[in-house]
Amino acid sequence: MLLECHNIQFRYPGSETLLFHDLHLKFDTPGFHALFGPSGVGKSSLAKIISGHLVPEGGVVRFNGKGRPLYGYNLERLPGWSSVGRHLDRVTPGHHRALKEKLVSAFDLEAIMDQHFSQLSLGQQNRINLLRYLVQDFDALIMDESLANVDEKTRGHILLTIKTIFPDVLFLYISHNVVEVATFCRDIQVLRGTHKSPRVVKVQGRDCRSGADVDRQLLQNTMLEIMNAA
C-alpha cells in the first residue's frame, strides 16, 4: 500500500501565495494515519488534492490502490426524499449487504433507519455519512472531521471497530483532537504554517487497537511531540 504526494504545489484561486510548495509526504502501510495541524494550514485542501477534488499546479499524487482515495467530511448531506435506510440500501453493493448490517449495529444506528436525514442529530448524520463510504469497494478513505459531532466514547468505539473490520485499508484521519490522533493513528503528518520549515513533520502515534491497553506516559509523550511539531 502506497499513498504519496510528491512536489505538490498549490495556491487558492486568486491568491498570489502558494499554500504548498514542493510538498512531500508518504504513507506506505494500511491502517489509520493522520493529517494534523491548526486551522488554515491546508489539511482539507491537501485531502482534496489527494482524492482528486482539487488539481494542484504542480506535483503528483501516487496511489497504488483502486482508483483514487475516497473523501468524506462531516458536513455532507444525504438526499432528503427517502429514509436513510433506503438510501444505504441503494448505495450498498450487493456483496456488502452483510457488512452494512454489521456497521449499522456497530454504529448504533438501527433505531433511525426509517428516519430522514434532516430528522437526525449531527452525530447521527456524521455516522450515516461515514457508513455509506465504508460499504463501498475502496482501498483508501480520507475522513475529514468525519466524527466531529459524535461523543468521545462512541468515536473511540467506531474507530476501533473500523480498524478491526478493515485491517488492509489505508485511512487518512483529519481531526483537531490531539488525544484521539495520538491514540488511534500510526503515522501522524503534522502540517505546519507556510512560514515554517519543514512544512510537514512526521510523528509516530500509538496506533491503539481493540483490547490493547494504552500506556498513559507514552501517550502523553506522543501528544507533546505532536503539539511541539505543530
N, CA, C and O of each residue as an XYZ file, in Angstrom:
920
protein
N       0.848     -1.195      0.000
C       0.000      0.000      0.000
C       0.886      1.248      0.000
O       1.749      1.406      0.864
N       0.667      2.118     -0.962
C       1.456      3.342     -1.042
C       0.564      4.515     -1.434
O      -0.150      4.464     -2.436
N       0.618      5.566     -0.629
C      -0.013      6.840     -0.954
C       1.057      7.907     -0.750
O       1.559      8.099      0.357
N       1.397      8.596     -1.836
C       2.500      9.540     -1.783
C       2.156     10.830     -2.508
O       1.622     10.806     -3.617
N       2.463     11.951     -1.880
C       2.386     13.265     -2.520
C       3.817     13.710     -2.800
O       4.660     13.729     -1.903
N       4.079     14.069     -4.055
C       5.446     14.398     -4.454
C       5.477     15.758     -5.139
O       4.838     15.959     -6.172
N       6.229     16.690     -4.553
C       6.431     18.024     -5.135
C       5.112     18.772     -5.384
O       4.959     19.439     -6.407
N       4.180     18.660     -4.463
C       2.882     19.305     -4.640
C       3.010     20.823     -4.504
O       3.589     21.332     -3.544
N       2.458     21.527     -5.488
C       2.359     22.985     -5.443
C       0.900     23.377     -5.654
O       0.237     22.900     -6.576
N       0.417     24.258     -4.779
C      -0.997     24.638     -4.858
C      -1.196     26.001     -4.219
O      -0.590     26.332     -3.201
N      -2.070     26.787     -4.853
C      -2.492     28.054     -4.257
C      -3.993     28.187     -4.484
O      -4.531     27.677     -5.467
N      -4.661     28.881     -3.560
C      -6.090     29.112     -3.716
C      -6.325     30.050     -4.899
O      -5.502     30.926     -5.164
N      -7.433     29.876     -5.608
C      -7.739     30.762     -6.732
C      -7.713     32.237     -6.306
O      -8.313     32.607     -5.296
N      -7.023     33.061     -7.070
C      -6.938     34.482     -6.774
C      -5.834     34.862     -5.810
O      -5.578     36.047     -5.597
N      -5.169     33.865     -5.221
C      -4.097     34.147     -4.264
C      -2.745     34.161     -4.976
O      -2.510     33.379     -5.897
N      -1.870     35.048     -4.545
C      -0.519     35.085     -5.088
C       0.448     34.220     -4.289
O       1.577     33.977     -4.715
N      -0.004     33.761     -3.132
C       0.867     32.991     -2.231
C       0.591     31.504     -2.361
O      -0.562     31.077     -2.326
N       1.634     30.725     -2.508
C       1.489     29.273     -2.557
C       1.130     28.732     -1.176
O       1.787     29.044     -0.184
N       0.083     27.923     -1.128
C      -0.240     27.210      0.107
C       0.731     26.054      0.305
O       1.190     25.806      1.420
N       1.042     25.345     -0.782
C       2.006     24.248     -0.749
C       3.071     24.499     -1.801
O       2.762     24.854     -2.938
N       4.325     24.313     -1.418
C       5.443     24.454     -2.347
C       6.361     23.245     -2.196
O       7.000     23.067     -1.159
N       6.421     22.412     -3.245
C       7.247     21.197     -3.226
C       6.963     20.345     -1.989
O       7.878     19.887     -1.305
N       5.673     20.143     -1.721
C       5.260     19.382     -0.534
C       5.423     17.890     -0.772
O       5.016     17.365     -1.809
N       6.019     17.218      0.198
C       6.198     15.767      0.134
C       5.595     15.138      1.387
O       5.766     15.642      2.497
N       4.891     14.034      1.188
C       4.539     13.168      2.314
C       4.199     11.793      1.767
O       3.846     11.644      0.597
N       4.310     10.789      2.630
C       4.103      9.413      2.172
C       3.527      8.556      3.291
O       3.934      8.653      4.449
N       2.565      7.711      2.911
C       2.041      6.678      3.786
C       2.218      5.360      3.031
O       1.731      5.223      1.909
N       2.901      4.400      3.627
C       3.223      3.176      2.895
C       2.724      1.904      3.570
O       3.192      0.812      3.249
N       1.784      2.031      4.495
C       1.189      0.864      5.137
C      -0.314      1.092      5.289
O      -0.754      2.238      5.384
N      -1.111      0.019      5.314
C      -2.527      0.185      5.637
C      -2.684      0.567      7.099
O      -1.715      0.566      7.859
N      -3.914      0.896      7.490
C      -4.180      1.281      8.867
C      -4.563      2.742      8.970
O      -4.787      3.414      7.964
N      -4.635      3.228     10.209
C      -5.040      4.609     10.466
C      -3.810      5.514     10.547
O      -2.904      5.292     11.351
N      -3.804      6.532      9.697
C      -2.787      7.568      9.702
C      -3.506      8.909      9.835
O      -4.733      8.963      9.757
N      -2.755      9.987     10.034
C      -3.413     11.262     10.313
C      -2.738     12.433      9.626
O      -1.527     12.444      9.403
N      -3.570     13.425      9.296
C      -3.120     14.776      8.986
C      -3.550     15.642     10.162
O      -4.732     15.694     10.502
N      -2.600     16.313     10.776
C      -2.913     17.125     11.948
C      -2.295     18.502     11.783
O      -1.258     18.652     11.136
N      -2.934     19.506     12.368
C      -2.396     20.853     12.337
C      -3.487     21.858     12.633
O      -4.668     21.512     12.606
N      -3.114     23.103     12.915
C      -4.105     24.131     13.231
C      -4.956     24.474     12.018
O      -4.594     24.150     10.887
N      -6.082     25.127     12.256
C      -6.964     25.546     11.174
C      -6.225     26.475     10.219
O      -5.455     27.340     10.638
N      -6.474     26.279      8.934
C      -5.904     27.169      7.937
C      -4.597     26.721      7.327
O      -4.090     27.390      6.427
N      -4.019     25.597      7.788
C      -2.728     25.179      7.237
C      -2.885     24.362      5.954
O      -1.895     24.067      5.284
N      -4.133     23.993      5.605
C      -4.356     23.310      4.336
C      -4.643     21.827      4.408
O      -4.484     21.122      3.411
N      -5.065     21.332      5.571
C      -5.332     19.892      5.707
C      -6.428     19.432      4.738
O      -6.249     18.454      4.013
N      -7.556     20.140      4.730
C      -8.661     19.755      3.848
C      -8.296     19.944      2.382
O      -8.680     19.134      1.538
N      -7.560     21.006      2.073
C      -7.136     21.227      0.689
C      -6.225     20.093      0.227
O      -6.364     19.608     -0.896
N      -5.304     19.673      1.074
C      -4.427     18.568      0.720
C      -5.224     17.280      0.550
O      -4.959     16.493     -0.358
N      -6.204     17.069      1.431
C      -7.052     15.882      1.311
C      -7.797     15.872     -0.016
O      -7.943     14.822     -0.642
N      -8.266     17.029     -0.441
C      -8.991     17.121     -1.713
C      -8.066     16.949     -2.905
O      -8.487     16.439     -3.943
N      -6.816     17.365     -2.776
C      -5.835     17.102     -3.831
C      -5.575     15.604     -3.940
O      -5.534     15.054     -5.041
N      -5.400     14.948     -2.799
C      -5.145     13.504     -2.784
C      -6.304     12.734     -3.414
O      -6.088     11.763     -4.138
N      -7.536     13.170     -3.137
C      -8.716     12.456     -3.637
C      -9.129     12.895     -5.032
O     -10.058     12.324     -5.603
N      -8.465     13.892     -5.593
C      -8.785     14.338     -6.941
C      -9.842     15.409     -7.030
O     -10.260     15.765     -8.132
N     -10.295     15.941     -5.892
C     -11.296     17.004     -5.903
C     -10.689     18.369     -6.223
O     -11.394     19.275     -6.665
N      -9.383     18.516     -5.999
C      -8.649     19.717     -6.381
C      -7.443     19.302     -7.214
O      -6.854     18.242     -7.000
N      -7.089     20.162     -8.170
C      -5.941     19.879     -9.039
C      -4.802     20.821     -8.663
O      -4.979     22.039     -8.710
N      -3.640     20.291     -8.294
C      -2.518     21.153     -7.928
C      -1.872     21.792     -9.161
O      -2.057     21.316    -10.281
N      -1.123     22.861     -8.950
C      -0.381     23.492    -10.042
C       0.778     22.615    -10.499
O       1.154     22.617    -11.672
N       1.331     21.874     -9.563
C       2.451     21.010     -9.889
C       2.530     19.849     -8.935
O       1.898     19.854     -7.878
N       3.314     18.845     -9.312
C       3.469     17.667     -8.465
C       2.501     16.565     -8.820
O       1.612     16.740     -9.653
N       2.682     15.433     -8.181
C       1.848     14.268     -8.465
C       1.432     13.579     -7.166
O       2.119     13.653     -6.147
N       0.282     12.909     -7.241
C      -0.174     12.033     -6.162
C      -0.093     10.612     -6.684
O      -0.678     10.285     -7.716
N       0.624      9.783     -5.974
C       0.761      8.380     -6.368
C      -0.006      7.511     -5.382
O       0.156      7.633     -4.167
N      -0.841      6.632     -5.921
C      -1.612      5.706     -5.081
C      -1.726      4.397     -5.833
O      -2.158      4.377     -6.986
N      -1.341      3.299     -5.192
C      -1.326      2.016     -5.887
C      -2.545      1.156     -5.577
O      -2.518     -0.057     -5.783
N      -3.623      1.782     -5.077
C      -4.858      1.048     -4.825
C      -5.854      1.239     -5.949
O      -5.491      1.659     -7.048
N      -7.116      0.929     -5.672
C      -8.182      1.056     -6.666
C      -8.583      2.521     -6.818
O      -8.974      3.159     -5.840
N      -8.490      3.058     -8.031
C      -8.935      4.417     -8.289
C      -8.197      5.424     -7.426
O      -7.009      5.263     -7.151
N      -8.910      6.473     -6.996
C      -8.363      7.462     -6.069
C      -8.962      7.214     -4.693
O     -10.038      6.625     -4.589
N      -8.286      7.653     -3.635
C      -8.871      7.538     -2.298
C     -10.211      8.266     -2.215
O     -10.384      9.332     -2.804
N     -11.150      7.684     -1.483
C     -12.437      8.339     -1.251
C     -12.251      9.474     -0.242
O     -11.359      9.432      0.606
N     -13.110     10.484     -0.353
C     -13.021     11.630      0.554
C     -14.377     11.902      1.175
O     -15.347     12.172      0.467
N     -14.448     11.833      2.507
C     -15.676     12.139      3.225
C     -15.428     13.187      4.281
O     -14.366     13.215      4.902
N     -16.414     14.058      4.489
C     -16.269     15.105      5.507
C     -17.562     15.253      6.291
O     -18.601     14.738      5.878
N     -17.508     15.948      7.413
C     -18.589     15.890      8.390
C     -19.810     16.736      8.042
O     -20.835     16.609      8.712
N     -19.744     17.591      7.027
C     -20.891     18.438      6.686
C     -21.652     17.959      5.456
O     -22.525     18.669      4.956
N     -21.338     16.780      4.969
C     -22.069     16.237      3.824
C     -23.521     15.942      4.208
O     -23.833     15.646      5.361
N     -24.387     16.031      3.211
C     -25.798     15.754      3.439
C     -26.268     14.654      2.506
O     -25.779     14.524      1.384
N     -27.229     13.856      2.983
C     -27.871     12.842      2.160
C     -29.123     13.422      1.524
O     -29.693     14.379      2.048
N     -29.563     12.857      0.399
C     -30.823     13.304     -0.206
C     -31.971     13.198      0.779
O     -32.010     12.282      1.601
N     -32.906     14.132      0.699
C     -33.981     14.192      1.681
C     -35.250     13.472      1.291
O     -36.211     13.467      2.060
N     -35.284     12.854      0.102
C     -36.555     12.282     -0.368
C     -36.783     10.826      0.071
O     -37.826     10.250     -0.236
N     -35.827     10.234      0.780
C     -36.050      8.864      1.247
C     -35.442      8.706      2.631
O     -34.682      9.560      3.088
N     -35.778      7.624      3.283
C     -35.204      7.348      4.595
C     -33.728      7.004      4.444
O     -33.276      6.622      3.365
N     -32.985      7.143      5.534
C     -31.553      6.835      5.467
C     -31.339      5.343      5.194
O     -30.366      4.960      4.544
N     -32.253      4.505      5.692
C     -32.132      3.074      5.443
C     -32.257      2.745      3.968
O     -31.489      1.936      3.448
N     -33.214      3.360      3.286
C     -33.385      3.125      1.848
C     -32.194      3.661      1.068
O     -31.748      3.047      0.099
N     -31.683      4.805      1.495
C     -30.507      5.355      0.802
C     -29.319      4.402      0.940
O     -28.618      4.139     -0.037
N     -29.092      3.889      2.139
C     -27.989      2.949      2.324
C     -28.183      1.696      1.486
O     -27.224      1.162      0.929
N     -29.424      1.223      1.395
C     -29.694      0.053      0.559
C     -29.322      0.315     -0.897
O     -28.778     -0.560     -1.572
N     -29.618      1.530     -1.380
C     -29.351      1.856     -2.780
C     -27.857      1.959     -3.070
O     -27.409      1.567     -4.147
N     -27.080      2.483     -2.118
C     -25.659      2.731     -2.399
C     -24.760      1.563     -1.993
O     -23.562      1.580     -2.277
N     -25.326      0.548     -1.331
C     -24.522     -0.583     -0.881
C     -24.469     -1.662     -1.956
O     -25.519     -2.169     -2.352
N     -23.289     -2.032     -2.442
C     -23.186     -3.150     -3.390
C     -23.743     -4.422     -2.778
O     -23.683     -4.619     -1.565
N     -24.281     -5.278     -3.625
C     -24.921     -6.493     -3.134
C     -24.025     -7.350     -2.266
O     -24.491     -7.958     -1.303
N     -22.738     -7.406     -2.596
C     -21.823     -8.266     -1.835
C     -21.427     -7.654     -0.498
O     -20.685     -8.268      0.268
N     -21.920     -6.436     -0.207
C     -21.605     -5.799      1.078
C     -22.847     -5.634      1.966
O     -22.825     -4.850      2.914
N     -23.906     -6.351      1.671
C     -25.129     -6.223      2.478
C     -24.874     -6.629      3.933
O     -25.299     -5.934      4.856
N     -24.193     -7.732      4.132
C     -23.913     -8.183      5.498
C     -23.004     -7.187      6.219
O     -23.165     -6.944      7.415
N     -22.052     -6.616      5.485
C     -21.174     -5.601      6.068
C     -21.976     -4.382      6.503
O     -21.739     -3.825      7.575
N     -22.923     -3.972      5.672
C     -23.761     -2.820      6.031
C     -24.498     -3.072      7.332
O     -24.506     -2.210      8.210
N     -25.116     -4.233      7.474
C     -25.859     -4.550      8.696
C     -24.928     -4.565      9.912
O     -25.302     -4.116     10.996
N     -23.731     -5.079      9.721
C     -22.756     -5.123     10.815
C     -22.363     -3.720     11.254
O     -22.244     -3.455     12.450
N     -22.160     -2.820     10.297
C     -21.772     -1.453     10.615
C     -22.923     -0.672     11.234
O     -22.708      0.113     12.157
N     -24.131     -0.873     10.745
C     -25.300     -0.208     11.323
C     -25.414     -0.552     12.802
O     -25.696      0.316     13.629
N     -25.194     -1.817     13.129
C     -25.250     -2.239     14.528
C     -24.087     -1.662     15.328
O     -24.284     -1.156     16.433
N     -22.882     -1.735     14.779
C     -21.702     -1.253     15.498
C     -21.751      0.256     15.735
O     -21.228      0.756     16.732
N     -22.391      0.981     14.797
C     -22.501      2.438     14.916
C     -23.746      2.853     15.695
O     -24.012      4.046     15.847
N     -24.518      1.869     16.192
C     -25.727      2.119     16.986
C     -26.732      2.974     16.213
O     -27.190      4.010     16.695
N     -27.066      2.516     15.001
C     -27.954      3.283     14.129
C     -29.242      2.534     13.758
O     -30.013      3.016     12.928
N     -29.479      1.373     14.356
C     -30.656      0.592     13.964
C     -31.962      1.372     14.124
O     -32.873      1.240     13.307
N     -32.047      2.181     15.175
C     -33.312      2.841     15.504
C     -33.672      3.978     14.555
O     -34.806      4.457     14.583
N     -32.744      4.420     13.720
C     -33.034      5.605     12.889
C     -33.098      5.268     11.390
O     -33.116      6.179     10.562
N     -33.132      4.003     11.035
C     -33.127      3.621      9.626
C     -34.358      4.122      8.866
O     -34.285      4.354      7.660
N     -35.488      4.291      9.561
C     -36.721      4.752      8.902
C     -36.857      6.276      8.904
O     -37.834      6.807      8.375
N     -35.904      6.974      9.485
C     -35.979      8.427      9.548
C     -35.289      9.068      8.346
O     -34.491      8.434      7.656
N     -35.615     10.337      8.112
C     -34.959     11.089      7.051
C     -33.742     11.814      7.629
O     -33.664     12.074      8.829
N     -32.808     12.128      6.752
C     -31.537     12.702      7.188
C     -31.736     13.973      8.005
O     -31.033     14.195      8.991
N     -32.682     14.799      7.604
C     -32.912     16.075      8.293
C     -33.447     15.893      9.704
O     -33.395     16.826     10.506
N     -33.959     14.709     10.023
C     -34.503     14.430     11.345
C     -33.434     13.976     12.342
O     -33.715     13.836     13.532
N     -32.230     13.749     11.866
C     -31.183     13.177     12.703
C     -30.379     14.252     13.415
O     -30.308     15.395     12.963
N     -29.778     13.874     14.528
C     -28.828     14.759     15.194
C     -27.565     14.856     14.344
O     -27.361     14.047     13.439
N     -26.717     15.844     14.633
C     -25.475     15.984     13.875
C     -24.586     14.750     14.030
O     -23.941     14.322     13.072
N     -24.553     14.187     15.222
C     -23.756     12.985     15.438
C     -24.266     11.802     14.628
O     -23.475     11.041     14.072
N     -25.583     11.644     14.560
C     -26.159     10.577     13.745
C     -25.887     10.814     12.260
O     -25.590      9.873     11.524
N     -25.989     12.060     11.823
C     -25.681     12.390     10.433
C     -24.241     12.038     10.093
O     -23.963     11.481      9.031
N     -23.325     12.367     11.004
C     -21.910     12.032     10.781
C     -21.715     10.530     10.625
O     -20.990     10.079      9.738
N     -22.359      9.766     11.482
C     -22.186      8.310     11.433
C     -22.768      7.712     10.147
O     -22.172      6.810      9.558
N     -23.926      8.211      9.711
C     -24.517      7.733      8.470
C     -23.632      8.088      7.277
O     -23.415      7.258      6.394
N     -23.125      9.310      7.250
C     -22.244      9.723      6.161
C     -21.005      8.841      6.067
O     -20.606      8.429      4.978
N     -20.399      8.555      7.218
C     -19.223      7.702      7.220
C     -19.567      6.293      6.774
O     -18.825      5.677      6.008
N     -20.688      5.788      7.251
C     -21.078      4.416      6.941
C     -21.268      4.206      5.441
O     -20.917      3.147      4.921
N     -21.818      5.197      4.738
C     -22.084      4.997      3.307
C     -20.794      4.910      2.489
O     -20.798      4.370      1.383
N     -19.681      5.443      3.029
C     -18.390      5.237      2.375
C     -17.828      3.858      2.701
O     -17.231      3.212      1.840
N     -18.011      3.411      3.920
C     -17.422      2.152      4.359
C     -18.028      0.937      3.674
O     -17.412     -0.128      3.658
N     -19.220      1.074      3.108
C     -19.831     -0.069      2.415
C     -19.428     -0.131      0.945
O     -19.877     -1.022      0.224
N     -18.594      0.796      0.490
C     -18.118      0.772     -0.896
C     -16.891     -0.136     -1.021
O     -16.333     -0.600     -0.026
N     -16.490     -0.374     -2.274
C     -15.226     -1.064     -2.535
C     -14.124     -0.001     -2.604
O     -14.140      0.837     -3.506
N     -13.197     -0.022     -1.694
C     -12.171      1.012     -1.654
C     -10.923      0.483     -0.964
O     -10.976     -0.468     -0.183
N      -9.792      1.125     -1.271
C      -8.530      0.780     -0.631
C      -8.035      1.895      0.290
O      -7.146      1.677      1.112
N      -8.615      3.094      0.149
C      -8.201      4.219      0.997
C      -9.379      5.163      1.174
O     -10.135      5.415      0.236
N      -9.526      5.680      2.382
C     -10.601      6.618      2.700
C     -10.037      7.748      3.549
O      -9.379      7.514      4.563
N     -10.306      8.980      3.116
C      -9.945     10.156      3.903
C     -11.153     10.547      4.754
O     -12.244     10.760      4.226
N     -10.960     10.639      6.054
C     -12.022     11.008      6.988
C     -11.727     12.400      7.526
O     -10.962     12.558      8.478
N     -12.341     13.412      6.908
C     -12.078     14.808      7.261
C     -13.071     15.264      8.328
O     -14.191     15.666      8.014
N     -12.651     15.197      9.586
C     -13.525     15.529     10.722
C     -14.837     14.749     10.644
O     -15.894     15.261     11.014
N     -14.762     13.512     10.159
C     -15.969     12.719      9.890
C     -16.796     12.430     11.124
O     -18.000     12.196     11.018
N     -16.173     12.441     12.299
C     -16.893     12.133     13.542
C     -16.890     13.326     14.494
O     -16.936     13.159     15.712
N     -16.835     14.531     13.927
C     -16.673     15.746     14.737
C     -17.792     15.949     15.750
O     -17.553     16.493     16.828
N     -19.004     15.523     15.426
C     -20.150     15.770     16.300
C     -20.588     14.536     17.086
O     -21.670     14.515     17.672
N     -19.744     13.518     17.092
C     -20.031     12.276     17.813
C     -19.313     12.318     19.166
O     -18.179     12.789     19.253
N     -19.967     11.831     20.209
C     -19.360     11.884     21.536
C     -18.094     11.030     21.595
O     -17.911     10.104     20.806
N     -17.227     11.367     22.552
C     -15.894     10.772     22.626
C     -15.927      9.256     22.745
O     -15.175      8.567     22.056
N     -16.787      8.726     23.607
C     -16.835      7.283     23.813
C     -17.259      6.566     22.538
O     -16.670      5.547     22.177
N     -18.278      7.089     21.850
C     -18.757      6.468     20.621
C     -17.715      6.583     19.521
O     -17.529      5.645     18.745
N     -17.023      7.735     19.442
C     -15.956      7.893     18.448
C     -14.890      6.822     18.626
O     -14.466      6.189     17.660
N     -14.464      6.626     19.864
C     -13.440      5.625     20.124
C     -13.890      4.237     19.724
O     -13.122      3.476     19.136
N     -15.143      3.899     20.043
C     -15.682      2.583     19.677
C     -15.723      2.421     18.163
O     -15.359      1.367     17.642
N     -16.162      3.456     17.457
C     -16.251      3.387     15.999
C     -14.874      3.229     15.372
O     -14.698      2.418     14.463
N     -13.896      3.993     15.844
C     -12.553      3.902     15.271
C     -11.950      2.517     15.489
O     -11.330      1.966     14.580
N     -12.123      1.954     16.673
C     -11.612      0.610     16.931
C     -12.338     -0.429     16.080
O     -11.724     -1.387     15.610
N     -13.637     -0.243     15.882
C     -14.410     -1.158     15.033
C     -13.906     -1.117     13.603
O     -13.718     -2.163     12.981
N     -13.684      0.086     13.071
C     -13.197      0.232     11.702
C     -11.823     -0.424     11.559
O     -11.569     -1.109     10.567
N     -10.947     -0.226     12.524
C      -9.613     -0.803     12.451
C      -9.671     -2.330     12.455
O      -8.844     -2.989     11.825
N     -10.650     -2.888     13.165
C     -10.799     -4.342     13.227
C     -11.361     -4.897     11.920
O     -10.880     -5.916     11.425
N     -12.369     -4.240     11.360
C     -13.054     -4.743     10.165
C     -12.233     -4.522      8.896
O     -12.308     -5.321      7.962
N     -11.450     -3.445      8.859
C     -10.738     -3.075      7.633
C      -9.218     -3.014      7.874
O      -8.628     -1.941      7.744
N      -8.584     -4.121      8.217
C      -7.147     -4.085      8.541
C      -6.250     -3.792      7.346
O      -5.108     -3.368      7.525
N      -6.746     -4.011      6.129
C      -5.916     -3.855      4.932
C      -6.193     -2.565      4.173
O      -5.696     -2.379      3.062
N      -6.984     -1.673      4.763
C      -7.352     -0.415      4.118
C      -6.526      0.718      4.729
O      -6.202      0.689      5.916
N      -6.189      1.715      3.909
C      -5.484      2.893      4.391
C      -6.501      3.987      4.709
O      -7.275      4.394      3.844
N      -6.492      4.455      5.945
C      -7.366      5.546      6.371
C      -6.501      6.764      6.690
O      -5.503      6.664      7.403
N      -6.900      7.903      6.156
C      -6.230      9.170      6.465
C      -7.202      9.994      7.284
O      -8.219     10.465      6.774
N      -6.886     10.165      8.551
C      -7.802     10.746      9.526
C      -7.418     12.189      9.812
O      -6.278     12.467     10.185
N      -8.362     13.111      9.638
C      -8.134     14.523      9.917
C      -8.985     14.908     11.116
O     -10.207     14.761     11.086
N      -8.350     15.395     12.161
C      -9.062     15.768     13.375
C      -8.244     16.801     14.123
O      -7.016     16.810     14.037
N      -8.929     17.680     14.866
C      -8.255     18.636     15.734
C      -8.054     18.071     17.136
O      -7.501     18.744     18.006
N      -8.505     16.821     17.359
C      -8.420     16.207     18.674
C      -7.081     15.494     18.818
O      -6.909     14.385     18.312
N      -6.134     16.126     19.504
C      -4.782     15.576     19.588
C      -4.757     14.266     20.361
O      -3.952     13.388     20.050
N      -5.622     14.114     21.361
C      -5.673     12.855     22.115
C      -6.083     11.713     21.202
O      -5.474     10.643     21.213
N      -7.104     11.948     20.426
C      -7.626     10.933     19.510
C      -6.592     10.553     18.456
O      -6.358      9.371     18.205
N      -5.978     11.554     17.846
C      -4.979     11.305     16.812
C      -3.792     10.537     17.391
O      -3.321      9.575     16.785
N      -3.312     10.952     18.551
C      -2.171     10.284     19.177
C      -2.506      8.854     19.566
O      -1.654      7.970     19.476
N      -3.744      8.619     19.999
C      -4.146      7.300     20.478
C      -4.337      6.301     19.353
O      -3.827      5.183     19.428
N      -5.063      6.683     18.309
C      -5.532      5.710     17.326
C      -4.716      5.652     16.035
O      -4.831      4.679     15.290
N      -3.904      6.656     15.754
C      -3.227      6.709     14.464
C      -1.777      6.253     14.571
O      -1.164      6.302     15.637
N      -1.253      5.811     13.444
C       0.116      5.286     13.395
C       1.099      6.371     12.957
O       1.896      6.849     13.765
N       1.045      6.757     11.693
C       1.901      7.833     11.183
C       1.105      9.124     11.176
O       0.068      9.210     10.517
N       1.574     10.124     11.896
C       0.871     11.402     12.001
C       1.711     12.459     11.287
O       2.801     12.811     11.736
N       1.188     12.956     10.177
C       1.881     14.007      9.432
C       1.353     15.348      9.946
O       0.203     15.707      9.693
N       2.192     16.077     10.661
C       1.802     17.359     11.243
C       2.077     18.449     10.218
O       3.227     18.727      9.877
N       1.000     19.063      9.731
C       1.105     20.113      8.718
C       1.254     21.458      9.421
O       0.444     21.815     10.277
N       2.292     22.197      9.055
C       2.620     23.450      9.727
C       2.353     24.638      8.804
O       2.101     24.465      7.612
N       2.410     25.839      9.364
C       2.152     27.055      8.598
C       3.134     27.241      7.460
O       4.223     26.667      7.469
N       2.747     28.050      6.471
C       3.578     28.241      5.279
C       4.926     28.878      5.600
O       5.871     28.756      4.820
N       5.022     29.557      6.742
C       6.268     30.229      7.112
C       7.223     29.313      7.852
O       8.334     29.721      8.190
N       6.804     28.067      8.112
C       7.638     27.162      8.899
C       8.350     26.154      8.003
O       7.840     25.752      6.958
N       9.531     25.764      8.439
C      10.309     24.762      7.724
C      10.863     23.757      8.736
O      11.452     24.162      9.738
N      10.684     22.448      8.492
C       9.993     21.874      7.339
C       8.480     22.085      7.419
O       7.925     22.334      8.489
N       7.834     21.979      6.262
C       6.388     22.214      6.182
C       5.603     21.102      6.859
O       4.522     21.333      7.402
N       6.155     19.887      6.823
C       5.488     18.718      7.410
C       6.470     17.985      8.317
O       7.621     17.754      7.948
N       5.998     17.622      9.514
C       6.801     16.846     10.456
C       6.055     15.553     10.775
O       4.865     15.581     11.088
N       6.741     14.444     10.696
C       6.125     13.139     10.971
C       6.332     12.743     12.420
O       7.442     12.813     12.949
N       5.232     12.322     13.058
C       5.267     11.846     14.440
C       4.667     10.445     14.479
O       3.678     10.169     13.800
N       5.260      9.570     15.269
C       4.752      8.202     15.402
C       3.674      8.163     16.479
O       3.933      8.496     17.635
N       2.444      7.748     16.091
C       1.344      7.638     17.033
C       1.341      6.301     17.753
O       2.181      5.443     17.480
N       0.394      6.118     18.678
C       0.336      4.901     19.492
C      -0.389      3.761     18.772
O      -0.190      2.596     19.117
N      -1.228      4.078     17.776
C      -1.905      3.066     16.956
C      -2.654      2.048     17.820
O      -2.500      0.841     17.636
N      -3.461      2.538     18.759
C      -4.196      1.666     19.678
C      -5.200      0.798     18.929
O      -5.871      1.256     18.004
N      -5.290     -0.451     19.340
C      -6.232     -1.400     18.743
C      -7.132     -1.987     19.816
O      -6.853     -1.895     21.011
N      -8.218     -2.594     19.357
C      -9.222     -3.125     20.275
C      -8.599     -4.135     21.228
O      -7.884     -5.048     20.815
N      -8.887     -3.951     22.508
C      -8.400     -4.873     23.522
C      -7.036     -4.549     24.079
O      -6.599     -5.179     25.042
N      -6.344     -3.571     23.491
C      -4.994     -3.237     23.944
C      -5.043     -2.118     24.977
O      -5.853     -1.196     24.879
N      -4.176     -2.215     25.951
C      -4.060     -1.162     26.954
C      -3.204     -0.012     26.414
O      -2.257     -0.230     25.658
N      -3.552      1.202     26.812
C      -2.799      2.375     26.387
C      -1.848      2.785     27.508
O      -2.269      3.014     28.642
N      -0.572      2.874     27.180
C       0.421      3.360     28.136
C       0.266      4.870     28.236
O       0.573      5.591     27.286
N      -0.207      5.350     29.377
C      -0.542      6.771     29.535
C       0.682      7.678     29.385
O       0.587      8.773     28.830
N       1.815      7.221     29.875
C       3.012      8.050     29.774
C       3.465      8.175     28.319
O       3.827      9.262     27.868
N       3.443      7.058     27.588
C       3.819      7.100     26.180
C       2.839      7.957     25.381
O       3.236      8.684     24.470
N       1.558      7.863     25.730
C       0.555      8.678     25.047
C       0.804     10.158     25.302
O       0.727     10.969     24.379
N       1.099     10.513     26.543
C       1.400     11.904     26.873
C       2.623     12.396     26.097
O       2.648     13.528     25.615
N       3.625     11.545     25.981
C       4.829     11.923     25.244
C       4.507     12.162     23.763
O       5.018     13.100     23.151
N       3.662     11.311     23.204
C       3.279     11.450     21.796
C       2.495     12.739     21.577
O       2.735     13.461     20.609
N       1.562     13.026     22.473
C       0.781     14.269     22.364
C       1.679     15.490     22.435
O       1.487     16.450     21.689
N       2.665     15.459     23.334
C       3.589     16.574     23.460
C       4.429     16.739     22.196
O       4.712     17.858     21.768
N       4.824     15.615     21.605
C       5.608     15.666     20.371
C       4.795     16.266     19.232
O       5.314     17.048     18.435
N       3.514     15.897     19.157
C       2.635     16.422     18.120
C       2.460     17.933     18.276
O       2.566     18.681     17.304
N       2.191     18.372     19.500
C       1.962     19.802     19.727
C       3.241     20.611     19.496
O       3.177     21.734     18.996
N       4.394     20.058     19.852
C       5.647     20.750     19.594
C       5.920     20.856     18.103
O       6.457     21.858     17.631
N       5.548     19.820     17.366
C       5.748     19.832     15.912
C       4.846     20.881     15.261
O       5.254     21.569     14.325
N       3.608     20.996     15.773
C       2.652     21.942     15.189
C       3.046     23.387     15.454
O       2.345     24.306     15.029
